[in-house]
Amino acid sequence: MSKTALLGQDPGSPPSLNSRPLPTLEQGYPLAGETSALSPTQALIHLLKCSIGTGLLGLPLAVKNAGLLVGPVSLLAIGILTVHCMVILLNCAHHLTQRLQKTFMNYGETTMYSLENCSSSWLRTHSVWGRYTVSSLLIITQLGFCSVYFMFMADNLQQIVEEAHIISNTCQPRKILVLTPILDIRVYMLTILPFLIMLAFIQNLKVLSIFSTLANITTLGSMALIFEYIVQGIPYPINLPLMANWKTFLLFFGTTIFTFEGVGMVLPLKNQMKNPQKFSFVLYLGMSLVIFLYICLGTLGYMKFGPDTQASITLNLPNCWLYQSVKVMYSIGIFFTYALQFHVPAEIIIPFAISQVSESWALPVDLSVRTALVCLTCVSAILIPRLDLVISLVGSVSSSALALIIPPLLEIITFYPEDMSCVTIAKDIMISMLGLLGCILGTYQALYEFTQPVNRSMANSTVIYA
C-alpha cells in the first residue's frame, strides 16, 4: 500500500473542499481553520498536562533508587537531554517542511522524509519503514500510558471507596492495614470505561484544552497538598545515601524516562497552533516548569519519608479526609489527561481505517475505532497481571527510542549533507548511545523483575494502605 493510501491523501497538502472533514491530529492539519487553532496559553496547558502524569508520583522512589545527590542531578540531566531532543525534532521537521514545501509534518513523516533525502540509497528505498517504525512506537507508548492511567484511576477509586469507613479527621502518619476488597478492581475499571469512551469521542484539541485546564487545576491542587505535607518537619538527611546502588539506578532511569512522556505531542501541538513560531517559547517555559516540579517533588519527597518511601507518594500521605482528596483530584487530572495521550494513537490509526470505507461510513468507523482502542486499554489493564512491569518494559523500549535515540539520529541524517560540525555529530551519537544503553538496561531490569515473586499488594491492590 502506498504512503498516500495509508493516510488517505498527501500529508503535506491541506484537505480539499471535496475531501471528508476529518480532524486528524497526527496528519498535522489545522482542525477547522483559525477558530480551532491553539493559542500559546492553550498549547502550554496541553504541554503541561501531557507531561505530568502518573509517573510524577513515583519520583520520590526514583530519587531513592538513585541517591539524594545523584537523583536530582540525573533528573536535571535527563530533563535537559529530553528537551534538547524535542528541539532537535522540531528543527528537523521545520527544515524538511521548508525544503519540501510541505505545510505540516508529524514525527513519522519527519522520519520518512529525512530518510528519503539522505545520501544512502538503501535508506531512501526503505524510508517508509521509518514512518511505520515511529508510528508503531507512538501507538505502543501512548496506549501503554492510557493502560497505566486506567489502572491508576481504578486503584485510587477502589481505595477511596473501600477506605471510607476507616478515614479519620485527624491527619496522623500512615500505617499499613490489610483489608479485603469489597469489589474486584476490575469492576472499578469497567465503571470508568463508559466515561472514558465518551471523552475519547472529543477530537478537537481546542475543546480538550477546557478539560486540560480543569485537569491542571485539580493536579495543581493535589500537588499543593502534597508539598504542604512533605515540607513540614523534613528530617535532616544525614543518613540518606548520596549515591545508591547501580542496580537500583536502572529503576530510576526507567521511571524517569516514563515520566517524561510528552515527546509524542510536541509536533502535533506545534502544528495546531495559530502562530507555530511561538511554540519554542511554549516548549522551553513548559518543560522548565515540569523539570523544576519533578526535581522538587522527587527530592523533598525522599527527604521527608527516607527509607519508607513508597512506590507512589500518595501511599505515604496520612489517611485523613484532607489528604485523601489528593487521590480524588489527581485521578480527575489523569482522567482528562487520558484524552490527550489517546489522541496520538487514535489519529494514526483512524485515517487508515476510514480510507478503507466509503464516505458515508466515515463517522461510524471513526467512533467505532475510538471505542475499540479505549476498550483495548481497559482489557490490557484487566488481563495483564503485572501491568506496571509491562509498561516499564514497553516504556524502556518505546519511550527511550522516541525521546532519546531517534531525534539525534534524525539530526545527523537531515543536516549531514549541509556540513554538520564534528562536535554536533559526536554529541548526537553520544545521546543516542545513552538512550540505547538505557533501553537495554531498562529492558533487562523489567524482565528481571518479571522473574521475581509477585507482590500481591502492588500487583492487584488486594492490600490497602491506611
C-alpha positions in Angstrom: 0.0 0.0 0.0 1.4 3.4 -0.9 2.0 6.2 1.7 -0.8 8.3 0.2 -3.2 5.4 0.5 -2.3 4.9 4.1 -3.2 8.4 5.1 -6.0 8.9 2.6 -4.2 11.8 0.8 -0.9 13.7 0.6 0.0 14.6 4.2 1.7 17.8 3.1 -1.3 19.4 1.4 -4.4 20.7 3.1 -7.6 18.8 2.7 -9.5 19.7 -0.4 -13.1 21.0 -0.3 -14.4 17.7 -1.6 -12.5 15.6 1.0 -14.0 14.4 4.2 -13.6 17.0 7.1 -11.5 14.6 9.2 -9.8 16.5 12.1 -6.7 14.3 12.2 -4.1 15.3 14.8 -1.3 13.0 13.6 -1.6 14.2 10.0 -1.0 17.7 11.2 -3.9 19.5 9.5 -5.5 22.5 11.2 -8.6 21.1 12.8 -11.0 23.7 11.5 -9.1 26.8 10.4 -8.3 29.7 12.7 -11.2 29.1 15.0 -9.8 25.8 16.2 -6.1 26.9 16.2 -4.5 26.9 19.6 -3.2 30.0 21.4 0.2 29.9 23.2 -1.6 29.6 26.5 -3.7 26.7 25.3 -0.7 24.9 23.9 1.2 25.4 27.2 -1.8 23.9 29.1 -1.8 20.9 26.8 2.0 20.5 27.1 1.9 20.6 30.9 -1.0 18.2 31.1 0.5 15.6 28.8 3.9 15.9 30.6 2.5 15.5 34.1 1.1 12.0 34.5 1.2 9.1 36.9 5.0 8.9 36.8 5.3 12.1 38.8 4.0 10.4 41.9 6.8 7.8 41.7 9.7 10.3 41.6 10.5 10.2 45.3 11.1 6.5 45.0 13.1 7.2 41.8 15.4 9.6 43.7 15.7 6.9 46.5 16.8 4.5 43.8 19.5 6.9 42.6 20.6 8.7 45.8 20.0 12.1 47.3 22.7 13.8 45.2 22.7 11.6 42.1 18.9 11.6 41.8 18.2 15.3 41.4 21.3 15.8 39.2 20.3 12.9 37.0 16.7 14.2 36.8 18.0 17.6 35.6 20.4 16.0 33.1 17.7 13.7 31.6 15.2 16.5 31.5 17.7 18.8 29.6 18.5 16.0 27.2 14.8 15.2 26.6 14.0 18.9 25.9 17.1 19.1 23.6 15.9 16.1 21.7 12.4 17.7 21.4 14.1 20.8 19.9 16.1 18.7 17.5 12.9 17.1 16.3 11.2 20.5 15.8 14.2 21.7 13.9 14.3 18.7 11.6 10.6 19.0 10.9 10.9 22.7 10.2 13.9 22.2 7.9 12.2 19.5 5.9 8.9 21.4 5.6 10.8 24.3 4.1 12.9 22.2 1.8 10.0 20.1 0.5 7.4 22.9 0.7 5.1 21.0 3.0 2.6 22.6 5.3 3.0 20.4 8.3 4.9 17.3 9.4 4.4 14.9 12.2 7.1 12.7 13.9 6.6 9.8 11.5 6.6 12.0 8.4 9.7 13.8 9.6 11.5 10.5 9.9 10.3 9.3 6.4 11.2 12.5 4.5 14.5 12.7 6.3 15.4 9.2 5.1 14.1 10.0 1.6 16.6 12.8 1.3 19.7 11.2 2.8 22.7 10.1 0.8 22.2 6.3 1.4 20.3 4.6 -1.4 19.3 1.8 0.9 17.7 4.2 3.5 16.0 6.1 0.7 14.5 2.9 -0.6 13.2 1.9 2.8 12.3 5.4 4.0 8.6 4.5 4.5 9.6 2.0 7.2 11.0 4.9 9.2 7.5 6.3 9.5 6.0 2.9 10.2 8.5 2.4 13.0 7.9 5.7 14.6 4.1 5.4 14.3 4.2 1.9 15.8 6.3 3.2 18.7 3.9 6.1 19.3 0.9 3.8 19.3 2.6 1.3 21.7 3.8 4.1 24.0 0.7 6.2 24.1 -1.7 3.2 24.5 0.6 2.0 27.2 0.3 5.2 29.1 -3.5 5.0 28.7 -3.5 1.5 30.2 -1.5 2.7 33.2 -4.0 5.6 33.6 -6.8 3.0 33.6 -5.2 1.0 36.4 -4.2 4.2 38.3 -7.8 5.6 38.3 -9.3 2.2 39.2 -6.9 1.6 42.0 -7.5 5.1 43.5 -11.2 4.7 43.1 -11.1 1.4 44.9 -9.0 2.8 47.8 -11.3 5.9 48.1 -14.4 3.8 48.3 -13.2 0.9 50.5 -11.1 3.1 52.9 -14.0 5.5 53.5 -15.1 3.8 56.8 -11.6 4.0 58.3 -10.6 7.5 57.2 -10.1 9.8 60.2 -10.5 13.5 60.6 -7.0 13.8 62.3 -4.1 13.5 59.9 -1.6 11.1 61.5 1.3 9.3 59.8 0.1 6.4 57.7 0.0 2.8 58.9 -0.4 -0.3 56.9 -3.8 -2.1 57.2 -4.7 -5.2 55.3 -8.3 -5.0 54.1 -10.4 -7.5 52.0 -11.6 -5.6 48.9 -15.4 -5.4 48.7 -15.3 -5.3 44.9 -12.6 -6.6 42.5 -10.6 -3.8 40.9 -11.8 -4.9 37.5 -15.3 -3.8 38.5 -14.0 -0.3 39.0 -12.2 -0.4 35.6 -15.5 -1.3 33.9 -17.2 1.5 35.8 -14.8 4.0 34.4 -14.8 2.6 30.9 -18.0 4.3 29.5 -16.9 7.8 30.7 -13.5 7.4 29.0 -15.2 6.3 25.8 -17.3 9.4 25.7 -14.2 11.5 26.5 -12.3 9.9 23.6 -15.1 11.0 21.2 -13.8 14.6 21.6 -11.5 15.2 18.6 -10.9 18.9 18.8 -7.8 20.0 20.8 -9.3 23.4 21.4 -12.3 21.8 23.1 -9.9 19.5 25.0 -8.0 22.5 26.3 -11.0 23.2 28.5 -10.7 19.8 30.1 -6.9 20.2 30.3 -7.4 23.4 32.2 -9.7 21.6 34.7 -7.1 18.8 34.9 -4.3 21.3 35.5 -6.3 22.9 38.3 -7.0 19.6 40.1 -3.4 18.4 39.6 -2.2 21.8 40.9 -4.5 21.4 44.0 -3.2 17.9 44.7 0.4 18.9 44.2 -0.2 21.8 46.6 -1.5 19.4 49.3 1.4 17.0 48.7 4.0 19.8 49.0 2.2 21.3 52.0 2.7 18.0 53.9 6.2 17.0 52.8 7.8 20.3 53.6 6.7 20.1 57.2 9.3 18.8 59.6 11.7 17.3 57.0 14.3 15.3 58.9 18.0 16.2 58.5 19.1 13.9 55.6 22.4 12.9 57.1 21.6 9.2 57.0 20.4 9.2 53.4 22.9 7.9 50.8 24.1 10.5 48.2 24.6 7.7 45.7 22.6 4.4 45.6 23.4 1.0 44.1 23.9 0.9 40.4 21.2 -1.8 40.0 18.6 0.4 41.6 19.7 3.3 39.4 18.4 1.3 36.4 14.9 1.6 38.1 15.5 5.3 38.4 16.3 5.6 34.7 13.2 3.7 33.7 10.9 5.7 36.0 12.4 9.0 34.8 12.1 8.2 31.1 8.5 7.1 31.7 7.8 10.4 33.4 8.9 12.5 30.5 6.0 11.3 28.4 5.3 14.4 26.2 7.5 13.8 23.2 4.7 12.4 21.2 2.7 15.6 21.5 5.4 18.1 20.6 4.9 18.3 16.8 1.1 17.8 16.9 0.8 20.7 19.4 3.0 23.0 17.2 1.1 22.0 14.1 -2.2 23.0 15.8 -1.0 26.5 17.0 -2.3 29.7 15.4 1.3 31.0 15.5 3.6 27.9 15.3 6.7 30.1 15.6 5.8 30.8 19.2 6.0 27.2 20.2 9.7 27.3 21.1 8.8 29.7 23.9 5.9 27.5 25.0 8.2 24.4 25.0 11.0 26.0 27.0 8.7 27.5 29.5 6.5 24.4 29.9 9.4 22.0 30.2 11.3 24.2 32.6 8.3 24.2 34.9 7.9 20.4 34.5 11.6 19.7 35.3 11.6 22.0 38.3 8.4 20.3 39.7 10.0 16.9 39.1 13.2 17.7 41.0 11.4 19.4 43.9 8.9 16.6 44.4 11.4 13.8 44.0 14.0 15.3 46.3 11.7 16.6 49.0 9.6 13.5 49.0 12.6 11.3 49.5 14.0 13.6 52.2 10.6 13.5 54.0 10.0 9.7 54.0 13.6 8.4 53.6 13.8 4.6 53.6 10.0 4.3 54.0 9.3 6.0 50.6 6.6 4.1 48.7 6.1 3.4 45.0 3.6 6.3 44.9 3.9 9.2 47.2 0.1 9.0 47.9 0.8 5.8 49.9 2.9 7.9 52.3 0.3 10.5 53.0 -1.8 10.4 56.1 -5.1 8.6 55.8 -7.4 11.5 56.6 -10.0 13.3 54.5 -7.8 16.2 53.6 -5.1 14.1 52.0 -7.5 11.5 50.7 -8.7 14.3 48.5 -5.3 14.2 46.8 -6.3 10.9 45.2 -9.6 12.3 44.1 -8.1 15.4 42.5 -5.1 13.7 40.9 -7.4 11.0 39.5 -9.6 13.7 37.9 -6.5 15.2 36.3 -5.4 11.8 35.0 -8.9 11.2 33.6 -8.7 14.2 31.4 -5.0 13.5 30.5 -6.2 10.2 29.1 -7.9 12.0 26.2 -4.6 13.8 25.3 -2.5 10.7 25.4 -5.2 8.8 23.5 -5.3 11.4 20.7 -1.9 10.4 19.2 -2.5 6.7 18.5 -6.2 7.3 17.6 -5.2 9.8 14.9 -2.5 7.5 13.5 -4.9 4.5 13.2 -8.2 6.2 12.3 -7.2 7.8 8.9 -6.1 4.4 7.7 -9.4 2.8 8.9 -11.5 5.5 7.3 -9.6 5.2 4.0 -10.9 1.6 3.7 -14.6 2.6 3.7 -16.9 4.9 1.8 -17.6 8.4 2.9 -21.0 7.5 4.4 -19.3 5.1 6.8 -16.5 7.5 7.9 -18.2 8.7 11.1 -19.3 5.3 12.3 -15.9 3.8 11.6 -14.2 6.8 13.4 -16.3 6.3 16.6 -16.0 2.5 16.4 -12.2 2.6 16.3 -12.1 5.1 19.2 -14.3 2.8 21.2 -12.3 -0.2 20.4 -9.0 1.4 21.3 -10.3 2.6 24.7 -11.6 -0.9 25.3 -8.2 -2.3 24.4 -6.5 -0.2 27.1 -9.1 -1.4 29.6 -8.7 -5.0 28.6 -4.9 -4.7 28.9 -5.2 -3.3 32.4 -7.6 -6.1 33.4 -5.8 -9.1 31.8 -2.1 -8.3 32.3 -1.2 -9.3 35.9 1.9 -7.1 36.3 0.9 -4.2 34.2 3.4 -1.9 35.9 6.3 -4.0 34.7 4.8 -4.5 31.2 4.6 -0.7 30.8 8.1 -0.3 32.3 9.3 -2.7 29.6 7.4 -1.0 26.8 8.4 2.4 28.1 12.1 1.4 28.2 11.9 0.3 24.6 9.5 2.8 23.1 10.0 5.9 25.2 13.8 5.7 25.1 13.6 5.3 21.3 11.2 8.2 20.8 12.7 10.6 23.3 16.5 10.0 23.1 17.5 7.6 20.3 15.7 8.7 17.2 15.9 12.5 17.3 19.7 12.8 17.4 19.9 10.3 14.5 17.4 12.3 12.6 19.5 15.4 13.0 22.5 13.6 11.6 20.6 12.3 8.6 18.8 15.6 7.9 21.7 18.0 8.3 24.8 15.9 7.4 24.7 16.9 3.7 24.9 20.6 4.9 28.3 20.3 6.6 27.5 19.4 10.2 30.3 20.0 12.7 32.1 17.1 14.1 31.1 18.3 17.6 27.4 18.1 16.7 27.8 14.7 15.2 29.6 13.4 18.3 27.0 14.9 20.6 24.2 13.3 18.7 25.9 9.9 18.7 26.5 10.1 22.4 22.9 11.0 23.2 21.6 8.1 21.0 24.1 5.7 22.7 22.9 6.8 26.1 19.3 6.2 25.1 20.2 2.8 23.7 22.0 1.9 26.9 19.1 3.0 28.9 16.8 1.0 26.6 18.9 -2.2 27.0 19.4 -1.9 30.8 15.8 -0.8 31.4 14.5 -3.8 29.4 16.8 -6.1 31.3 15.7 -4.8 34.7 12.0 -5.1 33.8 12.5 -8.7 32.6 14.4 -9.5 35.8 11.6 -8.1 37.9 9.2 -10.4 36.0 11.1 -13.4 37.3 10.7 -12.2 40.9 7.8 -13.3 43.2 4.7 -11.1 42.7 3.9 -8.6 45.5 0.2 -9.0 45.6 -0.3 -5.7 47.3 1.2 -3.9 44.3 0.1 -6.2 41.6 -3.7 -6.3 42.2 -4.4 -3.9 45.1 -5.6 -6.6 47.5 -3.8 -4.7 50.2 -4.9 -1.3 51.2 -2.6 1.2 52.8 -4.5 3.0 55.5 
